[in-house]
């Protein structure tokens, strides 16, 4: 269960709020020469998590299989996606052959406007449920928020530079700014762009790959940090290795592979 909780906290690193039902058309997605097949990501416990990606006949993401290579935490986490009119309708997360959680996706004019999330425990009893809601302005995500039983617990405002997030700011439900995260990018295609399982995180919305993150906690300065990334790319310009850079030293943190 700890493994699932860690996975879910990664998903909700950027939260979502109140929807605007009149967005303009979205930016076109950059052309992808190949689809992401798998990744191996070094986690905070210093061992790798493998994630495999499978697609349906229409080329839409159908299944993700997440496996801790150390063997900790039991079997793989499997998330399966189901579509309606080419858009995500719902997804199911399964652990040890039991459905652990369900996400229902809601759209207006082709835009994701909310995701209803429900989690069950190992005995299949309901643990909690909440909703992420999304606002848009001129086709770009502007605001995301997290609500439970109609109470807004937290929300995020987004500022852009081109097609990428320049900064996100998290606020309490009462409107007090909590923290700021600023981003810088390369000019290469982001393999996670548009992935429905990443629409809780900046990487699901950004056309390019993050090369620098600057985090500022307005209440606890000790939490502030700066993180720099570097990449190796294949001939198509897609990332194949990602490194964490610290004091000029590069440490491999993620490896990508692609379908032909």
BALOBA-1460 file (C-alpha; in Angstrom, 3 decimals):
// residues 260
<rec num="1" residu="x" x="0.000" y="0.000" z="0.000"/>
<rec num="2" residu="x" x="2.894" y="2.363" z="0.702"/>
<rec num="3" residu="x" x="3.963" y="1.883" z="-2.884"/>
<rec num="4" residu="x" x="0.565" y="2.912" z="-4.163"/>
<rec num="5" residu="x" x="0.487" y="5.972" z="-1.938"/>
<rec num="6" residu="x" x="3.879" y="7.064" z="-3.271"/>
<rec num="7" residu="x" x="2.670" y="6.569" z="-6.832"/>
<rec num="8" residu="x" x="-0.484" y="8.585" z="-6.219"/>
<rec num="9" residu="x" x="1.353" y="11.434" z="-4.531"/>
<rec num="10" residu="x" x="3.524" y="11.634" z="-7.628"/>
<rec num="11" residu="x" x="0.384" y="11.961" z="-9.718"/>
<rec num="12" residu="x" x="-1.046" y="14.791" z="-7.635"/>
<rec num="13" residu="x" x="2.152" y="16.813" z="-7.411"/>
<rec num="14" residu="x" x="0.336" y="19.536" z="-9.361"/>
<rec num="15" residu="x" x="-3.311" y="19.873" z="-8.399"/>
<rec num="16" residu="x" x="-6.241" y="21.035" z="-10.348"/>
<rec num="17" residu="x" x="-9.775" y="23.903" z="-9.882"/>
<rec num="18" residu="x" x="-13.005" y="25.444" z="-11.057"/>
<rec num="19" residu="x" x="-13.815" y="24.983" z="-14.681"/>
<rec num="20" residu="x" x="-14.494" y="27.485" z="-17.445"/>
<rec num="21" residu="x" x="-16.728" y="25.967" z="-20.119"/>
<rec num="22" residu="x" x="-15.735" y="28.313" z="-22.941"/>
<rec num="23" residu="x" x="-12.124" y="27.559" z="-23.885"/>
<rec num="24" residu="x" x="-10.718" y="28.188" z="-27.338"/>
<rec num="25" residu="x" x="-9.069" y="25.451" z="-29.381"/>
<rec num="26" residu="x" x="-5.944" y="23.809" z="-27.945"/>
<rec num="27" residu="x" x="-2.456" y="24.244" z="-29.321"/>
<rec num="28" residu="x" x="-1.544" y="21.540" z="-31.817"/>
<rec num="29" residu="x" x="0.577" y="18.759" z="-30.383"/>
<rec num="30" residu="x" x="4.107" y="18.622" z="-31.765"/>
<rec num="31" residu="x" x="4.716" y="15.784" z="-34.184"/>
<rec num="32" residu="x" x="6.026" y="12.649" z="-32.521"/>
<rec num="33" residu="x" x="8.279" y="10.435" z="-34.619"/>
<rec num="34" residu="x" x="8.034" y="7.541" z="-32.172"/>
<rec num="35" residu="x" x="5.974" y="6.462" z="-29.163"/>
<rec num="36" residu="x" x="7.348" y="5.952" z="-25.707"/>
<rec num="37" residu="x" x="7.806" y="2.225" z="-25.040"/>
<rec num="38" residu="x" x="9.324" y="2.153" z="-21.551"/>
<rec num="39" residu="x" x="11.213" y="4.123" z="-18.941"/>
<rec num="40" residu="x" x="13.439" y="3.221" z="-16.011"/>
<rec num="41" residu="x" x="13.422" y="5.889" z="-13.313"/>
<rec num="42" residu="x" x="15.653" y="6.100" z="-10.247"/>
<rec num="43" residu="x" x="13.431" y="6.746" z="-7.240"/>
<rec num="44" residu="x" x="14.194" y="8.381" z="-3.897"/>
<rec num="45" residu="x" x="15.196" y="4.985" z="-2.456"/>
<rec num="46" residu="x" x="17.938" y="4.693" z="-5.102"/>
<rec num="47" residu="x" x="16.507" y="1.789" z="-7.069"/>
<rec num="48" residu="x" x="14.815" y="1.818" z="-10.455"/>
<rec num="49" residu="x" x="11.110" y="1.786" z="-11.281"/>
<rec num="50" residu="x" x="10.293" y="0.411" z="-14.728"/>
<rec num="51" residu="x" x="7.234" y="1.647" z="-16.574"/>
<rec num="52" residu="x" x="6.006" y="0.047" z="-19.805"/>
<rec num="53" residu="x" x="3.566" y="1.722" z="-22.200"/>
<rec num="54" residu="x" x="1.100" y="-0.037" z="-24.512"/>
<rec num="55" residu="x" x="-1.162" y="1.534" z="-27.149"/>
<rec num="56" residu="x" x="-4.407" y="0.580" z="-28.887"/>
<rec num="57" residu="x" x="-5.016" y="0.324" z="-32.643"/>
<rec num="58" residu="x" x="-5.739" y="4.069" z="-32.789"/>
<rec num="59" residu="x" x="-2.379" y="4.860" z="-31.203"/>
<rec num="60" residu="x" x="-3.904" y="5.953" z="-27.890"/>
<rec num="61" residu="x" x="-2.297" y="4.964" z="-24.609"/>
<rec num="62" residu="x" x="-4.042" y="1.788" z="-23.438"/>
<rec num="63" residu="x" x="-2.018" y="0.508" z="-20.490"/>
<rec num="64" residu="x" x="0.897" y="1.435" z="-18.230"/>
<rec num="65" residu="x" x="2.670" y="-1.206" z="-16.162"/>
<rec num="66" residu="x" x="4.727" y="0.141" z="-13.251"/>
<rec num="67" residu="x" x="7.198" y="-2.290" z="-11.625"/>
<rec num="68" residu="x" x="9.630" y="-1.731" z="-8.788"/>
<rec num="69" residu="x" x="12.774" y="-3.544" z="-9.972"/>
<rec num="70" residu="x" x="13.894" y="-4.149" z="-6.373"/>
<rec num="71" residu="x" x="10.835" y="-6.358" z="-5.804"/>
<rec num="72" residu="x" x="9.646" y="-4.162" z="-2.945"/>
<rec num="73" residu="x" x="5.925" y="-3.579" z="-2.542"/>
<rec num="74" residu="x" x="4.610" y="-6.671" z="-4.312"/>
<rec num="75" residu="x" x="3.429" y="-6.946" z="-7.905"/>
<rec num="76" residu="x" x="3.212" y="-4.266" z="-10.588"/>
<rec num="77" residu="x" x="0.822" y="-1.320" z="-10.597"/>
<rec num="78" residu="x" x="-1.252" y="-1.446" z="-13.799"/>
<rec num="79" residu="x" x="-3.250" y="1.501" z="-15.090"/>
<rec num="80" residu="x" x="-5.613" y="0.886" z="-18.027"/>
<rec num="81" residu="x" x="-7.290" y="3.642" z="-20.043"/>
<rec num="82" residu="x" x="-10.700" y="3.499" z="-21.735"/>
<rec num="83" residu="x" x="-11.808" y="5.992" z="-24.367"/>
<rec num="84" residu="x" x="-14.985" y="7.531" z="-25.756"/>
<rec num="85" residu="x" x="-14.923" y="9.471" z="-29.037"/>
<rec num="86" residu="x" x="-11.125" y="9.465" z="-28.907"/>
<rec num="87" residu="x" x="-10.925" y="11.067" z="-25.451"/>
<rec num="88" residu="x" x="-10.149" y="9.375" z="-22.108"/>
<rec num="89" residu="x" x="-13.402" y="8.259" z="-20.466"/>
<rec num="90" residu="x" x="-12.055" y="6.476" z="-17.384"/>
<rec num="91" residu="x" x="-9.031" y="4.562" z="-16.148"/>
<rec num="92" residu="x" x="-8.521" y="1.790" z="-13.602"/>
<rec num="93" residu="x" x="-5.514" y="1.173" z="-11.380"/>
<rec num="94" residu="x" x="-4.965" y="-2.490" z="-10.438"/>
<rec num="95" residu="x" x="-2.589" y="-3.898" z="-7.820"/>
<rec num="96" residu="x" x="-2.248" y="-7.643" z="-7.232"/>
<rec num="97" residu="x" x="-5.281" y="-8.277" z="-9.473"/>
<rec num="98" residu="x" x="-7.488" y="-5.973" z="-7.393"/>
<rec num="99" residu="x" x="-8.882" y="-2.670" z="-8.609"/>
<rec num="100" residu="x" x="-7.428" y="-0.053" z="-6.313"/>
<rec num="101" residu="x" x="-8.683" y="3.180" z="-7.829"/>
<rec num="102" residu="x" x="-10.704" y="4.641" z="-10.663"/>
<rec num="103" residu="x" x="-10.455" y="7.961" z="-12.474"/>
<rec num="104" residu="x" x="-13.365" y="9.335" z="-14.529"/>
<rec num="105" residu="x" x="-12.419" y="12.018" z="-17.060"/>
<rec num="106" residu="x" x="-14.895" y="14.734" z="-18.097"/>
<rec num="107" residu="x" x="-14.519" y="16.954" z="-21.154"/>
<rec num="108" residu="x" x="-16.153" y="20.055" z="-22.616"/>
<rec num="109" residu="x" x="-15.487" y="20.937" z="-26.270"/>
<rec num="110" residu="x" x="-12.570" y="18.512" z="-26.294"/>
<rec num="111" residu="x" x="-10.962" y="19.927" z="-23.145"/>
<rec num="112" residu="x" x="-10.411" y="17.982" z="-19.949"/>
<rec num="113" residu="x" x="-12.505" y="19.878" z="-17.386"/>
<rec num="114" residu="x" x="-12.407" y="17.527" z="-14.389"/>
<rec num="115" residu="x" x="-11.230" y="14.151" z="-13.128"/>
<rec num="116" residu="x" x="-13.148" y="12.286" z="-10.424"/>
<rec num="117" residu="x" x="-10.841" y="10.083" z="-8.370"/>
<rec num="118" residu="x" x="-11.905" y="7.242" z="-6.058"/>
<rec num="119" residu="x" x="-9.538" y="5.022" z="-4.059"/>
<rec num="120" residu="x" x="-10.247" y="1.685" z="-2.373"/>
<rec num="121" residu="x" x="-8.130" y="-0.058" z="0.260"/>
<rec num="122" residu="x" x="-6.839" y="-3.617" z="0.108"/>
<rec num="123" residu="x" x="-10.195" y="-4.884" z="1.450"/>
<rec num="124" residu="x" x="-11.933" y="-2.981" z="-1.401"/>
<rec num="125" residu="x" x="-13.639" y="-0.549" z="0.991"/>
<rec num="126" residu="x" x="-13.779" y="3.075" z="-0.191"/>
<rec num="127" residu="x" x="-10.959" y="5.125" z="1.364"/>
<rec num="128" residu="x" x="-11.515" y="8.541" z="-0.154"/>
<rec num="129" residu="x" x="-12.737" y="10.396" z="-3.221"/>
<rec num="130" residu="x" x="-12.010" y="13.821" z="-4.659"/>
<rec num="131" residu="x" x="-12.170" y="15.844" z="-7.872"/>
<rec num="132" residu="x" x="-9.564" y="17.783" z="-9.835"/>
<rec num="133" residu="x" x="-11.040" y="20.598" z="-11.930"/>
<rec num="134" residu="x" x="-9.364" y="22.508" z="-14.761"/>
<rec num="135" residu="x" x="-9.844" y="26.080" z="-16.083"/>
<rec num="136" residu="x" x="-8.636" y="27.307" z="-19.477"/>
<rec num="137" residu="x" x="-7.946" y="30.647" z="-21.135"/>
<rec num="138" residu="x" x="-7.452" y="30.929" z="-24.895"/>
<rec num="139" residu="x" x="-6.890" y="27.179" z="-25.133"/>
<rec num="140" residu="x" x="-4.267" y="26.963" z="-22.392"/>
<rec num="141" residu="x" x="-4.643" y="25.543" z="-18.920"/>
<rec num="142" residu="x" x="-4.896" y="28.465" z="-16.496"/>
<rec num="143" residu="x" x="-6.012" y="27.048" z="-13.159"/>
<rec num="144" residu="x" x="-6.273" y="23.664" z="-11.494"/>
<rec num="145" residu="x" x="-7.793" y="22.811" z="-8.149"/>
<rec num="146" residu="x" x="-8.483" y="19.978" z="-5.744"/>
<rec num="147" residu="x" x="-11.935" y="19.718" z="-4.199"/>
<rec num="148" residu="x" x="-13.522" y="17.188" z="-1.868"/>
<rec num="149" residu="x" x="-17.278" y="17.316" z="-1.373"/>
<rec num="150" residu="x" x="-17.362" y="20.759" z="-3.061"/>
<rec num="151" residu="x" x="-14.768" y="22.242" z="-0.672"/>
<rec num="152" residu="x" x="-11.693" y="23.597" z="-2.463"/>
<rec num="153" residu="x" x="-8.647" y="22.497" z="-0.500"/>
<rec num="154" residu="x" x="-5.996" y="23.884" z="-2.776"/>
<rec num="155" residu="x" x="-5.504" y="25.289" z="-6.268"/>
<rec num="156" residu="x" x="-2.732" y="26.101" z="-8.724"/>
<rec num="157" residu="x" x="-2.361" y="29.014" z="-11.156"/>
<rec num="158" residu="x" x="-0.272" y="28.570" z="-14.311"/>
<rec num="159" residu="x" x="1.828" y="31.107" z="-16.234"/>
<rec num="160" residu="x" x="3.289" y="30.257" z="-19.655"/>
<rec num="161" residu="x" x="6.297" y="30.879" z="-21.808"/>
<rec num="162" residu="x" x="5.300" y="29.743" z="-25.286"/>
<rec num="163" residu="x" x="3.725" y="26.282" z="-25.047"/>
<rec num="164" residu="x" x="5.342" y="25.420" z="-21.728"/>
<rec num="165" residu="x" x="4.634" y="26.230" z="-18.091"/>
<rec num="166" residu="x" x="6.925" y="29.078" z="-17.030"/>
<rec num="167" residu="x" x="5.681" y="29.044" z="-13.439"/>
<rec num="168" residu="x" x="3.035" y="27.427" z="-11.285"/>
<rec num="169" residu="x" x="1.889" y="28.844" z="-7.941"/>
<rec num="170" residu="x" x="0.045" y="26.793" z="-5.357"/>
<rec num="171" residu="x" x="-2.576" y="28.440" z="-3.142"/>
<rec num="172" residu="x" x="-4.529" y="27.343" z="-0.109"/>
<rec num="173" residu="x" x="-8.305" y="27.061" z="-0.350"/>
<rec num="174" residu="x" x="-8.457" y="30.493" z="1.292"/>
<rec num="175" residu="x" x="-6.325" y="32.026" z="-1.482"/>
<rec num="176" residu="x" x="-2.989" y="32.309" z="0.351"/>
<rec num="177" residu="x" x="0.009" y="31.680" z="-1.901"/>
<rec num="178" residu="x" x="1.987" y="28.676" z="-0.625"/>
<rec num="179" residu="x" x="4.809" y="28.142" z="-3.076"/>
<rec num="180" residu="x" x="6.139" y="28.807" z="-6.549"/>
<rec num="181" residu="x" x="7.791" y="26.467" z="-9.048"/>
<rec num="182" residu="x" x="9.576" y="27.938" z="-12.087"/>
<rec num="183" residu="x" x="10.679" y="25.890" z="-15.101"/>
<rec num="184" residu="x" x="13.158" y="26.070" z="-17.962"/>
<rec num="185" residu="x" x="13.133" y="23.747" z="-21.011"/>
<rec num="186" residu="x" x="15.090" y="22.342" z="-23.910"/>
<rec num="187" residu="x" x="13.829" y="22.579" z="-27.511"/>
<rec num="188" residu="x" x="13.169" y="18.844" z="-27.956"/>
<rec num="189" residu="x" x="9.849" y="16.949" z="-27.917"/>
<rec num="190" residu="x" x="8.582" y="15.814" z="-24.519"/>
<rec num="191" residu="x" x="7.540" y="12.128" z="-24.805"/>
<rec num="192" residu="x" x="4.918" y="12.536" z="-22.047"/>
<rec num="193" residu="x" x="3.092" y="15.444" z="-23.717"/>
<rec num="194" residu="x" x="-0.655" y="14.687" z="-23.760"/>
<rec num="195" residu="x" x="-0.277" y="11.427" z="-21.815"/>
<rec num="196" residu="x" x="-3.563" y="11.130" z="-19.853"/>
<rec num="197" residu="x" x="-1.731" y="9.634" z="-16.896"/>
<rec num="198" residu="x" x="0.474" y="12.742" z="-16.644"/>
<rec num="199" residu="x" x="-2.244" y="15.396" z="-16.627"/>
<rec num="200" residu="x" x="-1.660" y="15.935" z="-12.921"/>
<rec num="201" residu="x" x="1.912" y="17.031" z="-13.608"/>
<rec num="202" residu="x" x="3.652" y="19.700" z="-15.727"/>
<rec num="203" residu="x" x="5.185" y="17.045" z="-17.987"/>
<rec num="204" residu="x" x="1.725" y="16.125" z="-19.312"/>
<rec num="205" residu="x" x="1.073" y="19.674" z="-20.530"/>
<rec num="206" residu="x" x="4.474" y="20.845" z="-21.796"/>
<rec num="207" residu="x" x="5.768" y="20.441" z="-25.354"/>
<rec num="208" residu="x" x="9.432" y="20.297" z="-24.296"/>
<rec num="209" residu="x" x="11.579" y="18.664" z="-21.608"/>
<rec num="210" residu="x" x="12.299" y="20.358" z="-18.285"/>
<rec num="211" residu="x" x="15.972" y="21.275" z="-17.770"/>
<rec num="212" residu="x" x="15.662" y="23.369" z="-14.607"/>
<rec num="213" residu="x" x="13.220" y="23.580" z="-11.697"/>
<rec num="214" residu="x" x="13.348" y="26.334" z="-9.077"/>
<rec num="215" residu="x" x="11.071" y="25.810" z="-6.071"/>
<rec num="216" residu="x" x="10.276" y="28.542" z="-3.528"/>
<rec num="217" residu="x" x="8.295" y="27.825" z="-0.354"/>
<rec num="218" residu="x" x="6.972" y="31.145" z="0.948"/>
<rec num="219" residu="x" x="6.498" y="29.815" z="4.475"/>
<rec num="220" residu="x" x="9.550" y="27.564" z="4.920"/>
<rec num="221" residu="x" x="12.665" y="28.827" z="3.152"/>
<rec num="222" residu="x" x="14.484" y="25.641" z="4.183"/>
<rec num="223" residu="x" x="12.342" y="23.789" z="1.621"/>
<rec num="224" residu="x" x="13.620" y="25.895" z="-1.297"/>
<rec num="225" residu="x" x="15.670" y="24.119" z="-3.951"/>
<rec num="226" residu="x" x="16.968" y="24.261" z="-7.503"/>
<rec num="227" residu="x" x="17.218" y="21.153" z="-9.679"/>
<rec num="228" residu="x" x="19.011" y="20.966" z="-13.032"/>
<rec num="229" residu="x" x="18.570" y="18.190" z="-15.637"/>
<rec num="230" residu="x" x="20.526" y="17.227" z="-18.757"/>
<rec num="231" residu="x" x="19.578" y="14.830" z="-21.573"/>
<rec num="232" residu="x" x="20.982" y="12.611" z="-24.278"/>
<rec num="233" residu="x" x="18.822" y="12.431" z="-27.412"/>
<rec num="234" residu="x" x="18.261" y="9.960" z="-30.233"/>
<rec num="235" residu="x" x="18.495" y="11.004" z="-33.935"/>
<rec num="236" residu="x" x="14.799" y="12.014" z="-33.843"/>
<rec num="237" residu="x" x="15.513" y="14.439" z="-31.006"/>
<rec num="238" residu="x" x="13.690" y="12.398" z="-28.358"/>
<rec num="239" residu="x" x="15.350" y="12.035" z="-24.929"/>
<rec num="240" residu="x" x="16.971" y="8.659" z="-24.235"/>
<rec num="241" residu="x" x="18.756" y="9.477" z="-20.963"/>
<rec num="242" residu="x" x="18.015" y="12.070" z="-18.320"/>
<rec num="243" residu="x" x="20.573" y="13.140" z="-15.716"/>
<rec num="244" residu="x" x="20.349" y="15.078" z="-12.470"/>
<rec num="245" residu="x" x="23.141" y="17.655" z="-12.443"/>
<rec num="246" residu="x" x="24.620" y="18.706" z="-9.104"/>
<rec num="247" residu="x" x="27.841" y="20.697" z="-8.703"/>
<rec num="248" residu="x" x="28.722" y="19.822" z="-12.287"/>
<rec num="249" residu="x" x="28.304" y="16.068" z="-11.750"/>
<rec num="250" residu="x" x="25.695" y="14.183" z="-13.767"/>
<rec num="251" residu="x" x="23.793" y="11.237" z="-12.243"/>
<rec num="252" residu="x" x="21.598" y="9.075" z="-14.466"/>
<rec num="253" residu="x" x="17.978" y="9.350" z="-13.276"/>
<rec num="254" residu="x" x="15.843" y="8.103" z="-16.179"/>
<rec num="255" residu="x" x="16.249" y="5.996" z="-19.337"/>
<rec num="256" residu="x" x="13.709" y="6.077" z="-22.197"/>
<rec num="257" residu="x" x="13.031" y="3.612" z="-25.012"/>
<rec num="258" residu="x" x="10.677" y="3.950" z="-27.990"/>
<rec num="259" residu="x" x="8.700" y="1.847" z="-30.425"/>
<rec num="260" residu="x" x="10.105" y="1.901" z="-33.968"/>
